[in-house]
């Protein structure tokens, strides 16, 4: 996923060093005219418009023609000025998508960093504090219990039942002598031991929940994931349907105004009396904006399908690991810890993957909501589109494709036509 956005992001969202003098001028103009802006959007607009050859902004020898500079600055400010125009909103969507379309691993790492930041003071107390008395040892392990609940997502850390159940799980794997040995470890070894304790204790609580034993405050993550996936899928599909209603209206309206001039063999635009050429351009900008929203929404739907496959695979792994633990403990009163503890740790790692999927789905919903909120900023032009449509019927993409199904292009000079794959270095 990240490969899709890394190159454009670096090229379009970052300020171009050659354009820095013009950037400062654009920012001054925006402030003077009370134009609201954010720097990534200004960089994006600048970098895009600088590609237009009419401004003659040759990066190697940035044109010395002051008139070109003024025209360029005015074009950038003019585009940034109308906050509700479909053209600017389309660019805002591009900036947002380029900057936020996520790498799955990056989202997981971001959550891990946030969680670590929240639990760091608690973890520091556990591994740094010297312990001498029994009361100090008990205090340390109260903090260990809190750390396990928070880090592993085992329930509300303020719930006494959750803490008590986690303590029972801890006591089943650590004797008093084990606890005494833990607090004598140096900082590095104590931190490593704490990580192992987290996984084993969490695995025991997960297994107990699956076995029907007490599991106060523990969420049923597989069930929550299924519900979250269905909810996200439904929202994205509804969003896509709403987008396509707009796309079909706008495309049909534009098609109604376009005709082919047989005499001059050219495409012409036939506008009703109550529609201006500026209105026509606005409809085109709207269509571009909604088509872009469509592309992004379809991309999110594709990503959701990939996540669903990963969730299903993770659920199978989860059930298999639970089964192996059941087989290991069935009909046995004593089991070597070196045989069963690793199984609990493995179960916990799958449980943490479930949590990661929940964060991914949450991030996906946030992206979808943000894209929709951007399009909702745009002024409504439905009345304009219907006036342009006139008596014509609204058609879908499928309707339009069916009209040309089976037809082929007749090239006047087919021998001079060559189709080649696109490459970045093409001129």
Buried (B, 14 or more C-beta within 10 A) or exposed (E): BEEEBEEEBEEBBEBBEBBEEBBEBBBEBBEEEEBEBEEBBBBBBBBBBBEEEEBBBEEEEBBEEEEBBEBBBEBBBBBBBEEEBBBBBBBBBBBBBBEEBBBBEEBBEBBBEEBEEEBEEBBEBBBEEEBEEEEEBEBBBEBBBBBBBBBBBBBEBEEEEBBEBBBBBBBEBBEEEEBEEBBEBEEEEBBEBBEEBBBBBBBBBBBBBBEEEEBBBBBEBBEBBBEBBEEBBEBBEEBBEBBBEBBBBBBBBBBBBEEEEEEEEEEEEEEEEEBEEEBBEBBBBBBBBBBBBBEBBEBBBEBBEEBBEBBEEBBEBBEEBBEBBEEEBEEEEEEEEEEBBBBBBBBBEBBBBBBBBBBBBBBBBEBBEBBBEBBEEBEEBEEBBEBBBEEEEBBBEEEBEEEEEEEEEEEEEEEEEEEEEEEEEEE
